Amino acid sequence: MSEKSPAAPKSPLSRAADRTRATEQSQQHPLNPSSEIHGHSLSDLVGLRRLGVHVLRIPPGKESFVFHSHQLEEEWMYVLSGRGIAEVGDEQHELGPGDFLGFATPSVGHHLRNPFSEDLVYISGGERREMEVADFPRHNKRMIRVGRNVSLCPIDQLETFTIPEGND
């Protein structure tokens, strides 16, 4: 998520009762038709700009976004209820209440899915830098985000070079 300039909050306190009356936000990743997430951005409700914190819910049979890795923004997840499968690199781990995932950068590829019969509810958070680079290796795509502008490029068509040391 990018650094935002939300409207000034009425309070630094967001009450659970107020969120239960509010409509959930919903998202789907454009590269994954099985992606479906619902929830609330706690950080937006209280005006945080450099940090994203969200209470999210993945319905049964759905997935978070798409298998990806981050180059700049660290990310974490803490399971509140339900069960899910976390893909981390080449491994799969069943998750349940109290389990925590943290991805330092550059991160290993990761993804969350819910093949079970109840909602997977978790808190997710991370940095909101002005720029982020993320890879979607199963789709051969690299995302480059500057502010709210996002570009997707084929990884195998990127022209890269290394700057020799001492030429900074």
N, CA and C atoms as an extended XYZ file, in Angstrom:
504
Properties=species:S:1:pos:R:3:atomname:S:1:resname:S:1:resid:I:1 pbc="F F F"
N         0.838       -1.177        0.000 N   MET     1
C         0.000        0.000        0.000 CA  MET     1
C         0.880        1.236        0.000 C   MET     1
N         0.433        2.244       -0.677 N   SER     2
C         1.243        3.452       -0.770 CA  SER     2
C         0.927        4.399        0.374 C   SER     2
N         1.841        5.345        0.595 N   GLU     3
C         1.605        6.370        1.599 CA  GLU     3
C         0.425        7.203        1.150 C   GLU     3
N        -0.543        7.357        2.027 N   LYS     4
C        -1.769        8.075        1.682 CA  LYS     4
C        -1.875        9.347        2.495 C   LYS     4
N        -2.760       10.211        2.078 N   SER     5
C        -3.091       11.406        2.847 CA  SER     5
C        -4.577       11.352        3.163 C   SER     5
N        -4.972       10.510        4.135 N   PRO     6
C        -6.390       10.396        4.441 CA  PRO     6
C        -6.910       11.661        5.102 C   PRO     6
N        -8.216       11.790        5.083 N   ALA     7
C        -8.838       12.910        5.784 CA  ALA     7
C        -8.470       12.818        7.261 C   ALA     7
N        -8.365       13.952        7.900 N   ALA     8
C        -8.018       13.967        9.314 CA  ALA     8
C        -9.051       13.156       10.097 C   ALA     8
N        -8.598       12.198       10.912 N   PRO     9
C        -9.543       11.383       11.673 CA  PRO     9
C       -10.204       12.211       12.768 C   PRO     9
N       -11.392       11.789       13.141 N   LYS    10
C       -12.073       12.453       14.251 CA  LYS    10
C       -11.406       12.083       15.573 C   LYS    10
N       -10.763       10.901       15.595 N   SER    11
C       -10.164       10.412       16.825 CA  SER    11
C        -9.059        9.420       16.490 C   SER    11
N        -8.059        9.281       17.350 N   PRO    12
C        -7.068        8.227       17.144 CA  PRO    12
C        -7.590        6.857       17.592 C   PRO    12
N        -8.852        6.799       18.044 N   LEU    13
C        -9.467        5.561       18.511 CA  LEU    13
C       -10.510        5.084       17.509 C   LEU    13
N       -10.399        3.842       17.073 N   SER    14
C       -11.397        3.215       16.210 CA  SER    14
C       -12.040        2.087       17.004 C   SER    14
N       -13.328        2.195       17.250 N   ARG    15
C       -14.025        1.200       18.075 CA  ARG    15
C       -14.592        0.074       17.211 C   ARG    15
N       -14.494       -1.145       17.753 N   ALA    16
C       -14.988       -2.327       17.050 CA  ALA    16
C       -16.476       -2.178       16.715 C   ALA    16
N       -17.259       -1.614       17.613 N   ALA    17
C       -18.695       -1.460       17.376 CA  ALA    17
C       -18.969       -0.586       16.156 C   ALA    17
N       -18.151        0.442       15.964 N   ASP    18
C       -18.326        1.309       14.792 CA  ASP    18
C       -17.998        0.564       13.502 C   ASP    18
N       -16.967       -0.294       13.539 N   ARG    19
C       -16.594       -1.047       12.338 CA  ARG    19
C       -17.629       -2.094       11.983 C   ARG    19
N       -18.289       -2.696       12.963 N   THR    20
C       -19.283       -3.727       12.647 CA  THR    20
C       -20.488       -3.120       11.935 C   THR    20
N       -20.743       -1.834       12.126 N   ARG    21
C       -21.853       -1.160       11.428 CA  ARG    21
C       -21.433       -0.635       10.058 C   ARG    21
N       -20.133       -0.524        9.829 N   ALA    22
C       -19.631        0.011        8.556 CA  ALA    22
C       -19.547       -1.100        7.506 C   ALA    22
N       -19.711       -0.731        6.257 N   THR    23
C       -19.582       -1.678        5.154 CA  THR    23
C       -18.129       -2.100        5.001 C   THR    23
N       -17.905       -3.406        4.855 N   GLU    24
C       -16.548       -3.902        4.625 CA  GLU    24
C       -16.059       -3.463        3.250 C   GLU    24
N       -14.770       -3.220        3.155 N   GLN    25
C       -14.137       -2.992        1.858 CA  GLN    25
C       -13.847       -4.371        1.269 C   GLN    25
N       -13.901       -4.498       -0.045 N   SER    26
C       -13.604       -5.764       -0.710 CA  SER    26
C       -12.550       -5.538       -1.779 C   SER    26
N       -11.666       -6.541       -1.958 N   GLN    27
C       -10.628       -6.453       -2.981 CA  GLN    27
C       -10.453       -7.803       -3.642 C   GLN    27
N       -10.031       -7.748       -4.898 N   GLN    28
C        -9.644       -8.937       -5.652 CA  GLN    28
C        -8.401       -8.570       -6.456 C   GLN    28
N        -7.408       -9.462       -6.473 N   HIS    29
C        -6.205       -9.179       -7.245 CA  HIS    29
C        -6.486       -9.446       -8.718 C   HIS    29
N        -6.097       -8.534       -9.622 N   PRO    30
C        -6.411       -8.706      -11.041 CA  PRO    30
C        -5.744       -9.918      -11.698 C   PRO    30
N        -4.687      -10.470      -11.106 N   LEU    31
C        -4.027      -11.637      -11.679 CA  LEU    31
C        -4.570      -12.959      -11.135 C   LEU    31
N        -5.520      -12.902      -10.188 N   ASN    32
C        -6.013      -14.131       -9.562 CA  ASN    32
C        -7.532      -14.100       -9.424 C   ASN    32
N        -8.261      -14.822      -10.278 N   PRO    33
C        -9.720      -14.833      -10.191 CA  PRO    33
C       -10.255      -15.482       -8.905 C   PRO    33
N        -9.416      -16.225       -8.169 N   SER    34
C        -9.842      -16.836       -6.898 CA  SER    34
C        -9.602      -15.915       -5.709 C   SER    34
N        -9.025      -14.740       -5.956 N   SER    35
C        -8.724      -13.783       -4.898 CA  SER    35
C       -10.016      -13.089       -4.439 C   SER    35
N       -10.221      -13.070       -3.124 N   GLU    36
C       -11.367      -12.345       -2.557 CA  GLU    36
C       -11.089      -12.061       -1.083 C   GLU    36
N       -10.962      -10.783       -0.758 N   ILE    37
C       -10.682      -10.359        0.615 CA  ILE    37
C       -11.689       -9.281        1.003 C   ILE    37
N       -12.151       -9.352        2.246 N   HIS    38
C       -13.071       -8.349        2.790 CA  HIS    38
C       -12.483       -7.857        4.112 C   HIS    38
N       -12.753       -6.596        4.461 N   GLY    39
C       -12.280       -6.128        5.752 CA  GLY    39
C       -12.277       -4.628        5.903 C   GLY    39
N       -11.524       -4.187        6.903 N   HIS    40
C       -11.438       -2.771        7.261 CA  HIS    40
C        -9.969       -2.380        7.405 C   HIS    40
N        -9.638       -1.185        6.965 N   SER    41
C        -8.301       -0.644        7.170 CA  SER    41
C        -8.307        0.142        8.480 C   SER    41
N        -7.735       -0.443        9.514 N   LEU    42
C        -7.667        0.230       10.817 CA  LEU    42
C        -6.808        1.480       10.727 C   LEU    42
N        -5.729        1.389        9.978 N   SER    43
C        -4.809        2.522        9.876 CA  SER    43
C        -5.462        3.726        9.202 C   SER    43
N        -6.263        3.497        8.164 N   ASP    44
C        -6.951        4.608        7.495 CA  ASP    44
C        -7.958        5.270        8.434 C   ASP    44
N        -8.623        4.469        9.259 N   LEU    45
C        -9.640        5.015       10.162 CA  LEU    45
C        -9.070        6.004       11.171 C   LEU    45
N        -7.798        5.837       11.523 N   VAL    46
C        -7.195        6.735       12.519 CA  VAL    46
C        -6.151        7.672       11.905 C   VAL    46
N        -6.026        7.653       10.572 N   GLY    47
C        -5.180        8.620        9.891 CA  GLY    47
C        -3.718        8.254        9.731 C   GLY    47
N        -3.354        6.987        9.965 N   LEU    48
C        -1.957        6.607        9.758 CA  LEU    48
C        -1.631        6.636        8.273 C   LEU    48
N        -0.459        7.163        7.930 N   ARG    49
C        -0.059        7.270        6.526 CA  ARG    49
C         1.120        6.373        6.168 C   ARG    49
N         2.033        6.134        7.115 N   ARG    50
C         3.245        5.375        6.796 CA  ARG    50
C         3.132        3.892        7.145 C   ARG    50
N         2.032        3.515        7.768 N   LEU    51
C         1.848        2.141        8.226 CA  LEU    51
C         0.444        1.691        7.876 C   LEU    51
N         0.320        0.508        7.277 N   GLY    52
C        -0.991       -0.062        6.981 CA  GLY    52
C        -1.294       -1.187        7.949 C   GLY    52
N        -2.482       -1.173        8.551 N   VAL    53
C        -2.942       -2.244        9.432 CA  VAL    53
C        -4.399       -2.517        9.068 C   VAL    53
N        -4.704       -3.785        8.807 N   HIS    54
C        -6.025       -4.144        8.298 CA  HIS    54
C        -6.553       -5.385        9.011 C   HIS    54
N        -7.862       -5.423        9.282 N   VAL    55
C        -8.533       -6.641        9.728 CA  VAL    55
C        -9.185       -7.214        8.482 C   VAL    55
N        -8.770       -8.429        8.100 N   LEU    56
C        -9.188       -9.001        6.829 CA  LEU    56
C        -9.860      -10.360        7.017 C   LEU    56
N       -10.679      -10.705        6.031 N   ARG    57
C       -11.413      -11.965        6.057 CA  ARG    57
C       -11.370      -12.583        4.665 C   ARG    57
N       -10.943      -13.842        4.593 N   ILE    58
C       -10.958      -14.597        3.340 CA  ILE    58
C       -12.053      -15.648        3.468 C   ILE    58
N       -13.078      -15.599        2.602 N   PRO    59
C       -14.157      -16.599        2.667 CA  PRO    59
C       -13.655      -17.998        2.287 C   PRO    59
N       -14.398      -19.038        2.658 N   PRO    60
C       -14.033      -20.402        2.276 CA  PRO    60
C       -13.856      -20.534        0.754 C   PRO    60
N       -12.811      -21.251        0.368 N   GLY    61
C       -12.553      -21.498       -1.045 CA  GLY    61
C       -11.884      -20.351       -1.784 C   GLY    61
N       -11.549      -19.273       -1.095 N   LYS    62
C       -10.945      -18.104       -1.747 CA  LYS    62
C        -9.487      -17.937       -1.312 C   LYS    62
N        -8.804      -16.976       -1.943 N   GLU    63
C        -7.394      -16.719       -1.679 CA  GLU    63
C        -7.180      -15.237       -1.399 C   GLU    63
N        -6.022      -14.914       -0.787 N   SER    64
C        -5.737      -13.509       -0.482 CA  SER    64
C        -5.521      -12.754       -1.789 C   SER    64
N        -4.354      -12.697       -2.300 N   PHE    65
C        -4.108      -11.982       -3.549 CA  PHE    65
C        -3.500      -12.921       -4.565 C   PHE    65
N        -2.183      -12.913       -4.685 N   VAL    66
C        -1.471      -13.762       -5.624 CA  VAL    66
C        -0.080      -14.004       -5.032 C   VAL    66
N         0.518      -15.142       -5.308 N   PHE    67
C         1.851      -15.453       -4.808 CA  PHE    67
C         2.789      -14.326       -5.242 C   PHE    67
N         3.493      -13.725       -4.270 N   HIS    68
C         4.298      -12.536       -4.555 CA  HIS    68
C         5.439      -12.398       -3.553 C   HIS    68
N         6.392      -11.545       -3.893 N   SER    69
C         7.464      -11.172       -2.966 CA  SER    69
C         7.666       -9.667       -3.056 C   SER    69
N         8.124       -9.086       -1.955 N   HIS    70
C         8.340       -7.639       -1.872 CA  HIS    70
C         9.829       -7.324       -1.892 C   HIS    70
N        10.181       -6.229       -2.523 N   GLN    71
C        11.560       -5.759       -2.515 CA  GLN    71
C        11.801       -4.682       -1.455 C   GLN    71
N        10.781       -3.867       -1.144 N   LEU    72
C        10.989       -2.704       -0.272 CA  LEU    72
C        10.109       -2.700        0.976 C   LEU    72
N         8.874       -3.128        0.887 N   GLU    73
C         7.933       -3.020        2.004 CA  GLU    73
C         7.833       -4.334        2.785 C   GLU    73
N         8.093       -4.249        4.096 N   GLU    74
C         7.905       -5.412        4.952 CA  GLU    74
C         6.420       -5.614        5.228 C   GLU    74
N         6.046       -6.863        5.471 N   GLU    75
C         4.637       -7.226        5.649 CA  GLU    75
C         4.521       -8.293        6.734 C   GLU    75
N         3.372       -8.315        7.432 N   TRP    76
C         3.128       -9.334        8.449 CA  TRP    76
C         1.649       -9.699        8.501 C   TRP    76
N         1.346      -10.872        9.093 N   MET    77
C        -0.027      -11.350        9.257 CA  MET    77
C        -0.146      -12.090       10.584 C   MET    77
N        -1.268      -11.897       11.276 N   TYR    78
C        -1.551      -12.565       12.542 CA  TYR    78
C        -2.965      -13.129       12.469 C   TYR    78
N        -3.104      -14.456       12.602 N   VAL    79
C        -4.404      -15.116       12.453 CA  VAL    79
C        -5.232      -14.962       13.729 C   VAL    79
N        -6.478      -14.477       13.565 N   LEU    80
C        -7.410      -14.331       14.683 CA  LEU    80
C        -8.333      -15.535       14.808 C   LEU    80
N        -8.895      -16.009       13.673 N   SER    81
C        -9.809      -17.158       13.714 CA  SER    81
C        -9.833      -17.849       12.361 C   SER    81
N       -10.307      -19.093       12.379 N   GLY    82
C       -10.345      -19.889       11.163 CA  GLY    82
C        -8.992      -20.524       10.899 C   GLY    82
N        -8.900      -21.152        9.728 N   ARG    83
C        -7.649      -21.787        9.323 CA  ARG    83
C        -7.346      -21.388        7.889 C   ARG    83
N        -6.084      -21.499        7.524 N   GLY    84
C        -5.670      -21.202        6.165 CA  GLY    84
C        -4.396      -21.936        5.829 C   GLY    84
N        -4.003      -21.837        4.585 N   ILE    85
C        -2.740      -22.396        4.124 CA  ILE    85
C        -1.876      -21.241        3.650 C   ILE    85
N        -0.690      -21.129        4.238 N   ALA    86
C         0.281      -20.131        3.797 CA  ALA    86
C         1.297      -20.822        2.909 C   ALA    86
N         1.451      -20.293        1.705 N   GLU    87
C         2.532      -20.740        0.832 CA  GLU    87
C         3.687      -19.782        1.082 C   GLU    87
N         4.816      -20.330        1.500 N   VAL    88
C         6.013      -19.540        1.778 CA  VAL    88
C         7.159      -20.210        1.035 C   VAL    88
N         7.617      -19.562       -0.034 N   GLY    89
C         8.601      -20.199       -0.896 CA  GLY    89
C         7.986      -21.452       -1.511 C   GLY    89
N         8.678      -22.588       -1.364 N   ASP    90
C         8.180      -23.853       -1.900 CA  ASP    90
C         7.419      -24.673       -0.870 C   ASP    90
N         7.192      -24.108        0.310 N   GLU    91
C         6.540      -24.858        1.388 CA  GLU    91
C         5.117      -24.370        1.625 C   GLU    91
N         4.291      -25.263        2.182 N   GLN    92
C         2.931      -24.912        2.584 CA  GLN    92
C         2.782      -25.193        4.066 C   GLN    92
N         2.136      -24.250        4.781 N   HIS    93
C         1.956      -24.378        6.222 CA  HIS    93
C         0.500      -24.113        6.571 C   HIS    93
N        -0.111      -25.028        7.323 N   GLU    94
C        -1.464      -24.754        7.810 CA  GLU    94
C        -1.356      -23.761        8.961 C   GLU    94
N        -2.236      -22.746        8.938 N   LEU    95
C        -2.250      -21.706        9.964 CA  LEU    95
C        -3.545      -21.753       10.750 C   LEU    95
N        -3.478      -21.317       12.002 N   GLY    96
C        -4.661      -21.199       12.838 CA  GLY    96
C        -4.505      -20.033       13.796 C   GLY    96
N        -5.497      -19.832       14.665 N   PRO    97
C        -5.479      -18.692       15.593 CA  PRO    97
C        -4.167      -18.595       16.377 C   PRO    97
N        -3.614      -17.373       16.408 N   GLY    98
C        -2.375      -17.101       17.124 CA  GLY    98
C        -1.128      -17.245       16.288 C   GLY    98
N        -1.238      -17.807       15.078 N   ASP    99
C        -0.055      -17.946       14.221 CA  ASP    99
C         0.295      -16.599       13.588 C   ASP    99
N         1.600      -16.369       13.438 N   PHE   100
C         2.122      -15.095       12.937 CA  PHE   100
C         3.092      -15.360       11.795 C   PHE   100
N         2.984      -14.564       10.742 N   LEU   101
C         3.922      -14.591        9.621 CA  LEU   101
C         4.539      -13.207        9.497 C   LEU   101
N         5.841      -13.136        9.258 N   GLY   102
C         6.514      -11.859        9.050 CA  GLY   102
C         7.475      -11.966        7.884 C   GLY   102
N         7.434      -10.989        6.997 N   PHE   103
C         8.248      -11.015        5.792 CA  PHE   103
C         9.144       -9.781        5.719 C   PHE   103
N        10.426       -9.983        6.102 N   ALA   104
C        11.436       -8.932        5.953 CA  ALA   104
C        11.789       -8.828        4.472 C   ALA   104
N        12.320       -7.689        4.063 N   THR   105
C        12.662       -7.508        2.650 CA  THR   105
C        14.149       -7.694        2.416 C   THR   105
N        14.530       -8.117        1.216 N   PRO   106
C        13.615       -8.622        0.194 CA  PRO   106
C        12.988       -9.922        0.688 C   PRO   106
N        11.701      -10.100        0.442 N   SER   107
C        10.979      -11.219        1.039 CA  SER   107
C        10.952      -12.446        0.140 C   SER   107
N        10.737      -13.563        0.784 N   VAL   108
C        10.482      -14.809        0.087 CA  VAL   108
C         9.048      -14.710       -0.468 C   VAL   108
N         8.779      -15.402       -1.560 N   GLY   109
C         7.433      -15.402       -2.117 CA  GLY   109
C         6.443      -15.983       -1.119 C   GLY   109
N         5.238      -15.420       -1.091 N   HIS   110
C         4.227      -15.881       -0.146 CA  HIS   110
C         2.818      -15.620       -0.666 C   HIS   110
N         1.872      -16.361       -0.083 N   HIS   111
C         0.468      -16.284       -0.498 CA  HIS   111
C        -0.367      -16.973        0.570 C   HIS   111
N        -1.611      -16.560        0.714 N   LEU   112
C        -2.509      -17.120        1.723 CA  LEU   112
C        -3.797      -17.561        1.048 C   LEU   112
N        -4.255      -18.783        1.381 N   ARG   113
C        -5.519      -19.263        0.819 CA  ARG   113
C        -6.331      -19.964        1.898 C   ARG   113
N        -7.625      -20.049        1.638 N   ASN   114
C        -8.541      -20.653        2.602 CA  ASN   114
C        -9.326      -21.784        1.943 C   ASN   114
N        -8.820      -23.018        2.025 N   PRO   115
C        -9.552      -24.151        1.466 CA  PRO   115
C       -10.552      -24.757        2.452 C   PRO   115
N       -10.727      -24.139        3.597 N   PHE   116
C       -11.549      -24.706        4.667 CA  PHE   116
C       -12.981      -24.159        4.633 C   PHE   116
N       -13.834      -24.610        5.554 N   SER   117
C       -15.271      -24.308        5.499 CA  SER   117
C       -15.690      -23.064        6.280 C   SER   117
N       -14.767      -22.409        6.970 N   GLU   118
C       -15.104      -21.183        7.695 CA  GLU   118
C       -14.179      -20.048        7.260 C   GLU   118
N       -14.608      -18.823        7.506 N   ASP   119
C       -13.795      -17.653        7.161 CA  ASP   119
C       -12.442      -17.711        7.867 C   ASP   119
N       -11.406      -17.272        7.171 N   LEU   120
C       -10.090      -17.055        7.767 CA  LEU   120
C       -10.005      -15.573        8.069 C   LEU   120
N        -9.860      -15.214        9.346 N   VAL   121
C        -9.822      -13.814        9.772 CA  VAL   121
C        -8.441      -13.538       10.353 C   VAL   121
N        -7.834      -12.450        9.889 N   TYR   122
C        -6.483      -12.136       10.341 CA  TYR   122
C        -6.237      -10.629       10.289 C   TYR   122
N        -5.203      -10.221       11.003 N   ILE   123
C        -4.733       -8.840       10.944 CA  ILE   123
C        -3.495       -8.851       10.050 C   ILE   123
N        -3.433       -7.906        9.129 N   SER   124
C        -2.302       -7.798        8.221 CA  SER   124
C        -1.772       -6.378        8.287 C   SER   124
N        -0.475       -6.253        8.153 N   GLY   125
C         0.088       -4.910        8.182 CA  GLY   125
C         1.417       -4.839        7.475 C   GLY   125
N         1.848       -3.607        7.290 N   GLY   126
C         3.140       -3.401        6.660 CA  GLY   126
C         3.399       -1.939        6.398 C   GLY   126
N         4.507       -1.721        5.752 N   GLU   127
C         4.929       -0.361        5.426 CA  GLU   127
C         4.132        0.182        4.253 C   GLU   127
N         4.050        1.493        4.186 N   ARG   128
C         3.440        2.195        3.055 CA  ARG   128
C         4.474        3.168        2.515 C   ARG   128
N         5.364        2.667        1.696 N   ARG   129
C         6.389        3.523        1.110 CA  ARG   129
C         5.848        4.183       -0.146 C   ARG   129
N         6.479        5.245       -0.542 N   GLU   130
C         6.071        5.944       -1.768 CA  GLU   130
C         6.310        5.065       -2.997 C   GLU   130
N         7.299        4.159       -2.888 N   MET   131
C         7.618        3.277       -4.012 CA  MET   131
C         7.746        1.846       -3.513 C   MET   131
N         7.263        0.901       -4.317 N   GLU   132
C         7.395       -0.525       -4.009 CA  GLU   132
C         7.660       -1.288       -5.298 C   GLU   132
N         8.435       -2.342       -5.185 N   VAL   133
C         8.675       -3.273       -6.284 CA  VAL   133
C         8.316       -4.649       -5.744 C   VAL   133
N         7.451       -5.349       -6.450 N   ALA   134
C         7.043       -6.696       -6.037 CA  ALA   134
C         7.048       -7.596       -7.262 C   ALA   134
N         7.393       -8.854       -7.038 N   ASP   135
C         7.395       -9.831       -8.120 CA  ASP   135
C         6.250      -10.815       -7.950 C   ASP   135
N         5.663      -11.214       -9.071 N   PHE   136
C         4.640      -12.246       -9.146 CA  PHE   136
C         5.229      -13.355      -10.030 C   PHE   136
N         6.122      -14.183       -9.462 N   PRO   137
C         6.903      -15.108      -10.284 CA  PRO   137
C         6.070      -16.134      -11.051 C   PRO   137
N         4.937      -16.544      -10.529 N   ARG   138
C         4.106      -17.532      -11.229 CA  ARG   138
C         3.398      -16.927      -12.436 C   ARG   138
N         3.424      -15.603      -12.520 N   HIS   139
C         2.818      -14.895      -13.653 CA  HIS   139
C         3.870      -14.179      -14.499 C   HIS   139
N         5.156      -14.366      -14.148 N   ASN   140
C         6.256      -13.707      -14.854 CA  ASN   140
C         6.068      -12.186      -14.904 C   ASN   140
N         5.607      -11.591      -13.788 N   LYS   141
C         5.349      -10.151      -13.748 CA  LYS   141
C         6.127       -9.496      -12.614 C   LYS   141
N         6.545       -8.269      -12.847 N   ARG   142
C         7.110       -7.403      -11.814 CA  ARG   142
C         6.222       -6.168      -11.732 C   ARG   142
N         5.823       -5.834      -10.514 N   MET   143
C         5.020       -4.634      -10.276 CA  MET   143
C         5.949       -3.543       -9.782 C   MET   143
N         5.832       -2.376      -10.371 N   ILE   144
C         6.552       -1.193       -9.905 CA  ILE   144
C         5.487       -0.158       -9.592 C   ILE   144
N         5.427        0.248       -8.317 N   ARG   145
C         4.434        1.226       -7.895 CA  ARG   145
C         5.147        2.464       -7.389 C   ARG   145
N         4.784        3.603       -7.949 N   VAL   146
C         5.270        4.895       -7.475 CA  VAL   146
C         4.018        5.699       -7.154 C   VAL   146
N         3.851        6.018       -5.872 N   GLY   147
C         2.606        6.662       -5.449 CA  GLY   147
C         1.442        5.721       -5.717 C   GLY   147
N         0.451        6.186       -6.428 N   ARG   148
C        -0.716        5.358       -6.748 CA  ARG   148
C        -0.673        4.834       -8.184 C   ARG   148
N         0.459        5.069       -8.889 N   ASN   149
C         0.620        4.578      -10.256 CA  ASN   149
C         1.343        3.238      -10.242 C   ASN   149
N         0.720        2.235      -10.865 N   VAL   150
C         1.246        0.877      -10.872 CA  VAL   150
C         1.554        0.453      -12.306 C   VAL   150
N         2.740       -0.138      -12.490 N   SER   151
C         3.120       -0.706      -13.786 CA  SER   151
C         3.434       -2.183      -13.588 C   SER   151
N         2.986       -3.011      -14.523 N   LEU   152
C         3.330       -4.428      -14.540 CA  LEU   152
C         4.181       -4.688      -15.774 C   LEU   152
N         5.303       -5.383      -15.578 N   CYS   153
C         6.227       -5.659      -16.675 CA  CYS   153
C         6.547       -7.151      -16.674 C   CYS   153
N         6.737       -7.750      -17.836 N   PRO   154
C         7.208       -9.140      -17.869 CA  PRO   154
C         8.634       -9.217      -17.318 C   PRO   154
N         8.838      -10.075      -16.326 N   ILE   155
C        10.157      -10.188      -15.694 CA  ILE   155
C        11.204      -10.609      -16.712 C   ILE   155
N        10.864      -11.531      -17.585 N   ASP   156
C        11.871      -12.046      -18.515 CA  ASP   156
C        12.193      -11.076      -19.651 C   ASP   156
N        11.524       -9.921      -19.705 N   GLN   157
C        11.824       -8.934      -20.737 CA  GLN   157
C        12.470       -7.666      -20.178 C   GLN   157
N        12.727       -7.644      -18.865 N   LEU   158
C        13.368       -6.478      -18.270 CA  LEU   158
C        14.826       -6.413      -18.677 C   LEU   158
N        15.276       -5.245      -19.009 N   GLU   159
C        16.696       -5.046      -19.286 CA  GLU   159
C        17.347       -4.606      -17.983 C   GLU   159
N        18.323       -5.361      -17.520 N   THR   160
C        18.986       -5.035      -16.269 CA  THR   160
C        20.488       -4.924      -16.475 C   THR   160
N        21.115       -4.167      -15.585 N   PHE   161
C        22.580       -4.074      -15.583 CA  PHE   161
C        23.000       -3.744      -14.164 C   PHE   161
N        24.252       -3.992      -13.862 N   THR   162
C        24.805       -3.717      -12.539 CA  THR   162
C        25.748       -2.523      -12.645 C   THR   162
N        25.608       -1.598      -11.714 N   ILE   163
C        26.485       -0.435      -11.660 CA  ILE   163
C        27.776       -0.865      -10.953 C   ILE   163
N        28.911       -0.682      -11.599 N   PRO   164
C        30.178       -1.073      -10.948 CA  PRO   164
C        30.404       -0.267       -9.674 C   PRO   164
N        31.051       -0.888       -8.707 N   GLU   165
C        31.361       -0.195       -7.456 CA  GLU   165
C        32.256        1.009       -7.736 C   GLU   165
N        32.068        2.066       -6.975 N   GLY   166
C        32.872        3.266       -7.139 CA  GLY   166
C        32.292        4.232       -8.160 C   GLY   166
N        31.200        3.864       -8.818 N   ASN   167
C        30.561        4.740       -9.809 CA  ASN   167
C        29.238        5.290       -9.280 C   ASN   167
N        29.140        5.432       -7.985 N   ASP   168
C        27.872        5.893       -7.386 CA  ASP   168
C        27.661        7.369       -7.628 C   ASP   168
